[in-house]
Amino acid sequence: MSVLATIKDHSGRIYRGIQALLAMSIAATGLAAFALTESASRAGALAVSVTSTLMALLVLMYMRASVVQRLQSAADAEAEKHRFLTVDAMTGATARRYFIEALGDWLGGLRNRRQASLLLIDLDHFKQLNDTFGHQFGDLALAHLVEEAQRIFEDGVIGRLGGDEFGVMVPHGDIALISRGARRLLDAMRAGKRHEGKIIPLSISIGVALAPLHASNATELMLLADLALYESKAGGRDRVTVFDEEMLSDKRYRRLVERELRAAIYLGELELHYQPIVDPEGSVDALEGLIRWRHPVRGLISPAEFIPIAERSTLIDMIGEWVLKRACADVGHFPGRASRSTSPASS
């Protein structure tokens, strides 16, 4: 129900009461002016008229105050709804959609190229934190990251882009200031967060890209900062990396494959093919599981192409887990024993 409809619904009786008072006032005035000759009766009619008019005015004033209050309540409710949609409730960071919109609005078009710095931040080993200390501590760690980022980058906008990934948009391109702020954030997270009487040290990986130095639109800037973040992770985490042109080409391709492979695991695009292992007598002694990736566009992809890339990230553990589950589900359909080709990185 709209605000006006609500006011109309709740104010109908008061409105009819005002009409009755005004009608009474008009009738009394008419009687005093035209129908009565005695001065006492005329004075009484005028008194009724004045009293009715004053009462009507008082009721109108009350009605005005009530309408103003309801309009204010509706405005507060709308503001709270907007805040719920634009702010991540757990961390207080801006929601992903509105963060990207804010970044795009600030950068503007080709005619208005503003300077900006974009930092993409990942909380390192987030899954292990949740598994070891519980999800409540994981949530506290994320909120702590946002709190420290807001304190250090006071003029920036902090957004939550994913589970443990955040973005910071700073409205200038001073790389010295940005690097200094990033190092302060690293130190603040290394100082840790208290949990059950103990200080748990934390670490983050940061990738930085500048506009318009590296890119002039939000989409490209996000991509380049993501490449820099990838380099921080590949270099051992707990560090900040500023984008440079050398990260394009081969590194950009690896990052693309990593993203698509992560999606492939969840979308069921991986396949496990079984190769028989034959003994000297020619009998099938066991089956060896060999993983393949059936890409929706590129077709069947050899593990030689994607396993080395997976080994540089946590994807190799996810693939190993998927292979074990798939083999356990299939082993009952085949005779003999099943073995697994493992990557050293998954050991």
Beta strands, then each sheet from edge to edge (+ up, - down):
strand 1: 94-95
strand 2: 116-123
strand 3: 157-160
strand 4: 165-170
strand 5: 193-195
strand 6: 198-200
strand 7: 204-211
strand 8: 240-242
strand 9: 270-278
strand 10: 284-295
strand 11: 299-301
strand 12: 337-340
sheet 1: 1+ 3+ 4- 2+ 7- 8-
sheet 2: 5+ 6-
sheet 3: 9+ 10- 11+
sheet 4: 9+ 10- 12-
end
